[in-house]
Amino acid sequence: MKSMGYVGAAVRVYRAALDFIKERADQGTEVEQIVLPESFRKEINKVGTRGQTENFFNESPSADAMLYDTIRINQQYSPVGIVRASTPLLIEARNVLTTGDRIEYLGRDLQPITCTAVAMKTADGEPKERANPGDKIILTTSPALENPEINTVLRKKFARRNR
């Protein structure tokens, strides 16, 4: 089963791609002539742990295209929270988040909004420096996120790691 973070991030990129294609088609471009900008590939590469390939579009995949040594590739990005309320910004942590972390808000636009976690506190107002998976925290960011949508994913870039 895929996580909410994975599904949310993947659907966001696919939705943006469909919107891009529709906009170009509405302007009269033949669908076969539409090419997605590299920014779409860069965003989708931040999602998942199995990589992407065009296998089976034109032919069967070669041995080089298979992940025989491991079932996963190293992924530098992970969801750190899901927006549960917008005023104040309440998130449910999915991975460790600490004050000072640079995070990305994965809104409707393809380009994420980058901000910094400058303060965190519990619903009771107790300050926190670190949120652990499952914690619900009130998050203050700089710049402040304007009108964050419920169930939107926040992610951060981790140092390269093996899973």
URMO-V888350 format. One record per residue. N is the residue number from 1. PHI is phi as a letter, one per 30 degrees, with the letter a starting at -180 (* if undefined). Layout:
[[N/PHI] [N/PHI]]
This chain:
[[1/*] [2/d] [3/d] [4/d] [5/d] [6/d] [7/d] [8/d] [9/d] [10/d] [11/d] [12/e] [13/d] [14/d] [15/d] [16/d] [17/d] [18/d] [19/d] [20/d] [21/d] [22/d] [23/d] [24/d] [25/d] [26/d] [27/d] [28/j] [29/d] [30/d] [31/e] [32/d] [33/c] [34/d] [35/b] [36/d] [37/d] [38/e] [39/e] [40/d] [41/d] [42/d] [43/d] [44/d] [45/d] [46/d] [47/c] [48/i] [49/b] [50/c] [51/i] [52/b] [53/a] [54/c] [55/e] [56/i] [57/d] [58/c] [59/a] [60/d] [61/d] [62/d] [63/d] [64/d] [65/d] [66/c] [67/c] [68/d] [69/d] [70/a] [71/c] [72/b] [73/c] [74/d] [75/c] [76/d] [77/c] [78/b] [79/d] [80/c] [81/a] [82/b] [83/d] [84/c] [85/a] [86/c] [87/b] [88/d] [89/d] [90/c] [91/b] [92/c] [93/d] [94/c] [95/b] [96/d] [97/b] [98/b] [99/e] [100/j] [101/d] [102/d] [103/b] [104/b] [105/c] [106/c] [107/d] [108/d] [109/d] [110/d] [111/d] [112/d] [113/c] [114/c] [115/a] [116/c] [117/d] [118/c] [119/a] [120/b] [121/a] [122/d] [123/d] [124/d] [125/j] [126/d] [127/d] [128/b] [129/c] [130/b] [131/c] [132/c] [133/e] [134/j] [135/d] [136/c] [137/b] [138/c] [139/c] [140/c] [141/b] [142/b] [143/d] [144/d] [145/d] [146/d] [147/h] [148/d] [149/d] [150/e] [151/i] [152/d] [153/c] [154/c] [155/b] [156/b] [157/c] [158/c] [159/d] [160/e] [161/a] [162/c] [163/c]]
